[in-house]
Structure formats: C-alpha cells, structure tokens
Amino acid sequence: MIKIKSEREIVKMRAACATAARVLDRLAALIRPGITTGEVDQAAEQFMAEENCRSAFKGYRQFPGQICISVNEEVVHGIGGSRRIQYGDIVKLDCGVVKEGWVGDTAKTVAVGAIKPEWRRLLAVTEDVLERVIPLATPGRRLGDIGAFIEDEIVANGYNVVREFVGHGVGRDLHEEPQVPNFGRPGTLEKLKPGMTIAIEPMVNLGTASVRTLADRWTVVTADGQPSAHFEHTILITKDKPEILTWRERQSAK
C-alpha cells in the first residue's frame, strides 16, 4: 500500500531529507586521492552523530556499512573498506539517514580530479536527466511516465539504465511502496498523488545495462567493467509542482 503523508509527517520528512543532504555534501567534500572508502564510511558515522540521526542502511538486511560507497564500475551497494580512492575515479555516495523515525535518502556521484571526458559526460547526463524528470512528478501522472522519460533520454545519449535496481517510496521505512523504475511505458503503473514521497534514482551505465553482484553479496558492478553513474533525490508530490526534499547545489558539468 502506498502511504500518503500528512502535513505533520511531511514536516518530519523535510527534516530527515535535509539532514541526509547535509551529510552527503560533507562526505562529498572528503573525497580525494588516497582516502579509503572505509575512512569515508567512518566519517559518515561521525557526521550522522553530529546531526542527531543514524544510518538507514547499517543493519538493513545485514548491510555492514553506514553508507553505500561505490567506485567506477561499482554501480550501487558498495561497502567501505581498504580500497584507496585514486585520481581519476568516480565515487558514488548513497546516504540514507533516520531522524526522529523518518528516512531521508539521497545519492550523488563525485569526480576525483580530472576524469575522462566520456566519464564526465556520463555524470552530467545522468544528473541532468534526474533534474529534468522531477518536474514531471505531478498529480495525475503515472510512474510509467517517469521511467519512460528517464529511459528514453538515457538511451538517446548512448547509455543504458540498470533494470535490476530501482527507486522507491520513502517514509518511516527506507523502502516503501511504490517501486520507481528508471524504465517503462507512459501511462502505466501507479498514479501520483499529493502526499507521496518517493526516491527517484537513475543508475546509468556507460556500456551494457547488465550487472552482477560480487562475492560480498552486496556490491553490484557492471558486467563489462565500464563505469556507472548514480544520482538520487527524495521528492514530495504536492498539488502543484514537486518539492525536492534532498535539494542540493549541482556540481557536475558537461
């Protein structure tokens, strides 16, 4: 069942999502050559404590990290560890927090120094598509409209969307109904209604859409070893235009 939030609940959601955005921005500022993904994960725990919240990911289905941190060909669900970030990498940071019982969920991909031009374009296109699809999330439209727009734009730019992992409803739980695919057909799936809070999160591969999961049972990588980009916002459906609850300044550029 899709949960419609009350005005009081929306206030709580705004606070949780704003907190997630602040933590994510602080983590992004740490990304530099030589730092390990484990050190970034430890910093996430500290930042969350300072914000009087906790990780929405740690312990979720036994996930061991505070955040998901995925490098280059890693698509999502990477676990912080001994890997050292290198100049020229792209680092996906997926941050979910629980504040006063409500979840905020957001993600971005960070370029480490000067990256390959084709990688920079991948990041810019993915973030641009997320920004341009959000205004379509208005009452009466359907989730299939959202997915179709994302898929059409991504394919038109020569990339592929990951189909095994999708966006989702957000609220008291990290993953609520409905699922929010990054592909689909216009006019299909659930109709959007005011009070819905959903995470839209295109995951876009430079090469094949195919992915596989590593032996740690969490880290998802591209099947061909090509890089992947990931951006995510939690948004509120209102009676007018959607509200980006995890709003932040855009950093990537074509």
C-alpha positions as a Markdown table, in Angstrom:
| # | Residue | x | y | z |
|---|---|---|---|---|
| 1 | Met | 0.0 | 0.0 | 0.0 |
| 2 | Ile | 1.3 | 3.4 | -0.9 |
| 3 | Lys | 1.5 | 5.7 | 2.1 |
| 4 | Ile | 0.2 | 9.3 | 1.8 |
| 5 | Lys | 1.9 | 11.6 | 4.4 |
| 6 | Ser | 0.0 | 14.0 | 6.5 |
| 7 | Glu | 1.2 | 17.6 | 6.9 |
| 8 | Arg | 2.8 | 16.8 | 10.2 |
| 9 | Glu | 4.6 | 13.8 | 8.7 |
| 10 | Ile | 5.8 | 15.9 | 5.8 |
| 11 | Val | 7.5 | 18.3 | 8.2 |
| 12 | Lys | 9.4 | 15.3 | 9.7 |
| 13 | Met | 10.3 | 14.1 | 6.2 |
| 14 | Arg | 11.7 | 17.5 | 5.3 |
| 15 | Ala | 13.9 | 17.5 | 8.3 |
| 16 | Ala | 15.2 | 13.9 | 7.7 |
| 17 | Cys | 15.9 | 14.6 | 4.0 |
| 18 | Ala | 17.6 | 17.9 | 4.6 |
| 19 | Thr | 19.8 | 16.1 | 7.1 |
| 20 | Ala | 20.7 | 13.4 | 4.6 |
| 21 | Ala | 21.6 | 16.1 | 2.0 |
| 22 | Arg | 23.9 | 17.9 | 4.5 |
| 23 | Val | 25.6 | 14.6 | 5.4 |
| 24 | Leu | 26.1 | 13.8 | 1.8 |
| 25 | Asp | 27.6 | 17.1 | 1.0 |
| 26 | Arg | 30.1 | 16.8 | 3.9 |
| 27 | Leu | 31.1 | 13.3 | 2.7 |
| 28 | Ala | 31.5 | 14.5 | -0.9 |
| 29 | Ala | 33.9 | 17.2 | 0.3 |
| 30 | Leu | 36.1 | 14.4 | 1.8 |
| 31 | Ile | 36.6 | 12.6 | -1.5 |
| 32 | Arg | 40.2 | 12.9 | -2.6 |
| 33 | Pro | 43.0 | 10.7 | -3.8 |
| 34 | Gly | 44.4 | 8.5 | -1.0 |
| 35 | Ile | 41.4 | 8.4 | 1.3 |
| 36 | Thr | 40.0 | 4.9 | 1.8 |
| 37 | Thr | 36.4 | 4.1 | 1.3 |
| 38 | Gly | 36.4 | 2.8 | 4.9 |
| 39 | Glu | 37.5 | 6.2 | 6.2 |
| 40 | Val | 34.7 | 7.8 | 4.3 |
| 41 | Asp | 32.3 | 5.4 | 5.9 |
| 42 | Gln | 33.7 | 6.1 | 9.4 |
| 43 | Ala | 33.2 | 9.9 | 8.7 |
| 44 | Ala | 29.6 | 9.2 | 7.8 |
| 45 | Glu | 29.0 | 7.7 | 11.2 |
| 46 | Gln | 30.6 | 10.8 | 12.9 |
| 47 | Phe | 28.6 | 13.3 | 10.7 |
| 48 | Met | 25.3 | 11.5 | 11.4 |
| 49 | Ala | 26.0 | 11.5 | 15.2 |
| 50 | Glu | 26.6 | 15.3 | 14.9 |
| 51 | Glu | 23.3 | 15.6 | 13.1 |
| 52 | Asn | 21.5 | 13.5 | 15.8 |
| 53 | Cys | 20.5 | 10.8 | 13.3 |
| 54 | Arg | 21.6 | 7.3 | 12.4 |
| 55 | Ser | 22.2 | 5.4 | 9.3 |
| 56 | Ala | 19.2 | 4.0 | 7.5 |
| 57 | Phe | 21.5 | 1.4 | 5.8 |
| 58 | Lys | 23.6 | -0.1 | 8.5 |
| 59 | Gly | 21.9 | -3.4 | 9.6 |
| 60 | Tyr | 19.3 | -3.2 | 6.8 |
| 61 | Arg | 19.2 | -6.8 | 5.6 |
| 62 | Gln | 22.5 | -7.1 | 7.4 |
| 63 | Phe | 24.3 | -4.4 | 5.3 |
| 64 | Pro | 27.5 | -3.6 | 7.2 |
| 65 | Gly | 28.2 | 0.0 | 6.2 |
| 66 | Gln | 27.0 | 3.4 | 7.3 |
| 67 | Ile | 26.6 | 4.4 | 3.6 |
| 68 | Cys | 26.9 | 2.8 | 0.2 |
| 69 | Ile | 30.2 | 3.9 | -1.5 |
| 70 | Ser | 30.8 | 2.5 | -5.0 |
| 71 | Val | 33.8 | 3.3 | -7.2 |
| 72 | Asn | 34.0 | 3.4 | -11.0 |
| 73 | Glu | 32.4 | 0.1 | -12.3 |
| 74 | Glu | 30.7 | -0.5 | -9.0 |
| 75 | Val | 27.1 | 0.6 | -9.5 |
| 76 | Val | 25.5 | 0.5 | -6.1 |
| 77 | His | 25.7 | -1.0 | -2.6 |
| 78 | Gly | 29.5 | -0.8 | -2.3 |
| 79 | Ile | 30.9 | -1.4 | 1.2 |
| 80 | Gly | 33.5 | 0.9 | 2.7 |
| 81 | Gly | 36.9 | -0.8 | 3.3 |
| 82 | Ser | 40.5 | -0.7 | 2.5 |
| 83 | Arg | 40.2 | 0.5 | -1.2 |
| 84 | Arg | 42.0 | 3.8 | -1.7 |
| 85 | Ile | 40.4 | 6.3 | -3.9 |
| 86 | Gln | 42.5 | 7.3 | -6.9 |
| 87 | Tyr | 42.8 | 10.4 | -9.0 |
| 88 | Gly | 40.5 | 10.0 | -12.0 |
| 89 | Asp | 38.0 | 7.8 | -10.1 |
| 90 | Ile | 34.3 | 8.4 | -9.9 |
| 91 | Val | 32.8 | 7.7 | -6.5 |
| 92 | Lys | 29.1 | 7.1 | -5.9 |
| 93 | Leu | 27.9 | 8.1 | -2.4 |
| 94 | Asp | 24.5 | 6.9 | -1.4 |
| 95 | Cys | 23.4 | 8.3 | 2.0 |
| 96 | Gly | 20.3 | 7.4 | 4.0 |
| 97 | Val | 19.5 | 8.6 | 7.5 |
| 98 | Val | 16.9 | 8.1 | 10.1 |
| 99 | Lys | 15.9 | 11.2 | 12.1 |
| 100 | Glu | 13.1 | 11.1 | 14.6 |
| 101 | Gly | 11.8 | 7.9 | 13.0 |
| 102 | Trp | 11.7 | 9.3 | 9.4 |
| 103 | Val | 14.1 | 8.4 | 6.5 |
| 104 | Gly | 15.9 | 10.7 | 4.1 |
| 105 | Asp | 17.7 | 9.1 | 1.1 |
| 106 | Thr | 19.9 | 10.8 | -1.5 |
| 107 | Ala | 22.9 | 10.0 | -3.7 |
| 108 | Lys | 25.4 | 11.6 | -6.0 |
| 109 | Thr | 28.5 | 10.7 | -8.0 |
| 110 | Val | 31.7 | 12.6 | -7.3 |
| 111 | Ala | 34.5 | 13.0 | -9.8 |
| 112 | Val | 38.0 | 12.8 | -8.3 |
| 113 | Gly | 40.1 | 15.4 | -10.0 |
| 114 | Ala | 40.1 | 15.5 | -13.8 |
| 115 | Ile | 38.3 | 12.4 | -15.1 |
| 116 | Lys | 38.0 | 11.0 | -18.6 |
| 117 | Pro | 35.8 | 13.3 | -20.8 |
| 118 | Glu | 33.4 | 10.4 | -21.6 |
| 119 | Trp | 33.1 | 9.7 | -17.8 |
| 120 | Arg | 32.4 | 13.4 | -17.1 |
| 121 | Arg | 29.7 | 13.4 | -19.7 |
| 122 | Leu | 28.1 | 10.3 | -18.2 |
| 123 | Leu | 27.8 | 12.0 | -14.8 |
| 124 | Ala | 26.5 | 15.2 | -16.4 |
| 125 | Val | 23.8 | 13.5 | -18.4 |
| 126 | Thr | 22.7 | 11.3 | -15.5 |
| 127 | Glu | 22.3 | 14.2 | -13.2 |
| 128 | Asp | 20.7 | 16.3 | -15.9 |
| 129 | Val | 18.1 | 13.6 | -16.6 |
| 130 | Leu | 17.2 | 13.4 | -12.9 |
| 131 | Glu | 16.8 | 17.2 | -12.7 |
| 132 | Arg | 14.6 | 17.2 | -15.8 |
| 133 | Val | 12.4 | 14.3 | -14.8 |
| 134 | Ile | 11.5 | 15.6 | -11.4 |
| 135 | Pro | 9.2 | 18.3 | -12.7 |
| 136 | Leu | 7.1 | 15.6 | -14.4 |
| 137 | Ala | 6.2 | 14.2 | -10.9 |
| 138 | Thr | 2.8 | 15.9 | -10.6 |
| 139 | Pro | -0.6 | 14.6 | -9.6 |
| 140 | Gly | -2.3 | 12.5 | -12.2 |
| 141 | Arg | 0.9 | 11.4 | -13.9 |
| 142 | Arg | 1.9 | 7.8 | -13.6 |
| 143 | Leu | 5.2 | 6.2 | -12.5 |
| 144 | Gly | 5.5 | 4.8 | -16.0 |
| 145 | Asp | 5.8 | 8.3 | -17.3 |
| 146 | Ile | 8.8 | 8.9 | -15.0 |
| 147 | Gly | 10.5 | 5.7 | -16.0 |
| 148 | Ala | 9.9 | 6.2 | -19.7 |
| 149 | Phe | 11.3 | 9.7 | -19.7 |
| 150 | Ile | 14.5 | 8.5 | -17.9 |
| 151 | Glu | 15.0 | 5.5 | -20.2 |
| 152 | Asp | 14.3 | 7.5 | -23.4 |
| 153 | Glu | 16.7 | 10.3 | -22.5 |
| 154 | Ile | 19.5 | 7.9 | -21.3 |
| 155 | Val | 19.3 | 5.7 | -24.4 |
| 156 | Ala | 19.2 | 8.8 | -26.7 |
| 157 | Asn | 22.5 | 9.8 | -25.2 |
| 158 | Gly | 24.1 | 6.3 | -25.9 |
| 159 | Tyr | 23.9 | 4.9 | -22.4 |
| 160 | Asn | 21.9 | 2.2 | -20.6 |
| 161 | Val | 19.8 | 2.2 | -17.4 |
| 162 | Val | 20.2 | -0.5 | -14.8 |
| 163 | Arg | 16.9 | -2.5 | -14.6 |
| 164 | Glu | 17.6 | -4.7 | -11.6 |
| 165 | Phe | 17.6 | -1.8 | -9.1 |
| 166 | Val | 15.0 | 1.0 | -9.0 |
| 167 | Gly | 13.8 | 3.9 | -7.0 |
| 168 | His | 11.2 | 3.5 | -4.3 |
| 169 | Gly | 8.8 | 5.1 | -1.8 |
| 170 | Val | 10.4 | 6.6 | 1.3 |
| 171 | Gly | 8.9 | 7.4 | 4.7 |
| 172 | Arg | 9.2 | 5.6 | 8.1 |
| 173 | Asp | 10.9 | 2.8 | 6.2 |
| 174 | Leu | 13.8 | 3.0 | 3.8 |
| 175 | His | 11.9 | 1.1 | 1.1 |
| 176 | Glu | 8.2 | 1.6 | 0.8 |
| 177 | Glu | 5.8 | 1.2 | -2.0 |
| 178 | Pro | 5.8 | 2.1 | -4.8 |
| 179 | Gln | 8.8 | 0.9 | -6.8 |
| 180 | Val | 10.0 | 3.7 | -9.1 |
| 181 | Pro | 11.7 | 2.2 | -12.2 |
| 182 | Asn | 14.1 | 4.0 | -14.4 |
| 183 | Phe | 12.4 | 2.5 | -17.4 |
| 184 | Gly | 8.8 | 1.8 | -18.6 |
| 185 | Arg | 5.9 | 2.9 | -20.7 |
| 186 | Pro | 4.0 | 6.1 | -20.4 |
| 187 | Gly | 0.5 | 5.8 | -18.8 |
| 188 | Thr | 1.4 | 2.7 | -16.8 |
| 189 | Leu | 1.9 | 1.9 | -13.1 |
| 190 | Glu | 0.7 | 3.8 | -10.1 |
| 191 | Lys | -0.8 | 7.3 | -10.4 |
| 192 | Leu | 1.0 | 10.0 | -8.4 |
| 193 | Lys | -0.9 | 11.7 | -5.6 |
| 194 | Pro | -0.2 | 14.6 | -3.3 |
| 195 | Gly | 1.5 | 13.4 | -0.1 |
| 196 | Met | 3.5 | 10.7 | -1.7 |
| 197 | Thr | 7.3 | 10.8 | -1.0 |
| 198 | Ile | 9.4 | 8.9 | -3.5 |
| 199 | Ala | 13.1 | 8.5 | -4.3 |
| 200 | Ile | 13.9 | 8.8 | -8.0 |
| 201 | Glu | 17.4 | 7.4 | -8.7 |
| 202 | Pro | 18.7 | 6.8 | -12.2 |
| 203 | Met | 21.6 | 4.3 | -12.3 |
| 204 | Val | 23.2 | 4.7 | -15.7 |
| 205 | Asn | 26.0 | 2.6 | -17.3 |
| 206 | Leu | 28.4 | 3.8 | -19.9 |
| 207 | Gly | 28.3 | 0.3 | -21.5 |
| 208 | Thr | 26.0 | -2.6 | -21.2 |
| 209 | Ala | 23.0 | -2.5 | -18.9 |
| 210 | Ser | 23.9 | -5.9 | -17.4 |
| 211 | Val | 25.2 | -6.1 | -13.9 |
| 212 | Arg | 26.4 | -8.7 | -11.4 |
| 213 | Thr | 26.8 | -8.9 | -7.7 |
| 214 | Leu | 30.2 | -9.6 | -6.1 |
| 215 | Ala | 31.1 | -12.3 | -3.6 |
| 216 | Asp | 30.4 | -10.0 | -0.7 |
| 217 | Arg | 26.7 | -10.4 | -1.7 |
| 218 | Trp | 26.2 | -6.6 | -1.8 |
| 219 | Thr | 28.5 | -4.8 | -4.3 |
| 220 | Val | 26.9 | -4.5 | -7.7 |
| 221 | Val | 29.2 | -4.0 | -10.7 |
| 222 | Thr | 28.7 | -3.5 | -14.4 |
| 223 | Ala | 29.1 | -6.8 | -16.3 |
| 224 | Asp | 31.6 | -5.2 | -18.8 |
| 225 | Gly | 33.7 | -3.3 | -16.2 |
| 226 | Gln | 32.6 | 0.1 | -17.7 |
| 227 | Pro | 31.8 | 2.9 | -15.2 |
| 228 | Ser | 28.3 | 3.7 | -13.9 |
| 229 | Ala | 26.8 | 6.9 | -12.5 |
| 230 | His | 24.1 | 7.3 | -9.8 |
| 231 | Phe | 22.2 | 10.3 | -8.6 |
| 232 | Glu | 19.1 | 10.3 | -6.3 |
| 233 | His | 16.7 | 12.7 | -4.8 |
| 234 | Thr | 13.7 | 12.1 | -2.4 |
| 235 | Ile | 10.8 | 14.2 | -3.6 |
| 236 | Leu | 7.4 | 15.1 | -2.3 |
| 237 | Ile | 4.4 | 15.1 | -4.6 |
| 238 | Thr | 2.3 | 18.2 | -4.0 |
| 239 | Lys | -0.9 | 19.5 | -5.5 |
| 240 | Asp | 1.3 | 21.7 | -7.7 |
| 241 | Lys | 5.0 | 21.2 | -8.6 |
| 242 | Pro | 7.1 | 18.5 | -6.8 |
| 243 | Glu | 9.3 | 19.5 | -3.9 |
| 244 | Ile | 12.9 | 18.2 | -3.8 |
| 245 | Leu | 13.3 | 17.3 | -0.2 |
| 246 | Thr | 17.0 | 16.5 | -0.6 |
| 247 | Trp | 17.8 | 19.5 | -2.6 |
| 248 | Arg | 21.5 | 20.5 | -3.0 |
| 249 | Glu | 23.6 | 22.5 | -5.4 |
| 250 | Arg | 24.5 | 20.8 | -8.6 |
| 251 | Gln | 28.3 | 20.2 | -9.0 |
| 252 | Ser | 28.8 | 18.1 | -12.2 |
| 253 | Ala | 29.0 | 19.8 | -15.6 |
| 254 | Lys | 29.2 | 18.7 | -19.2 |
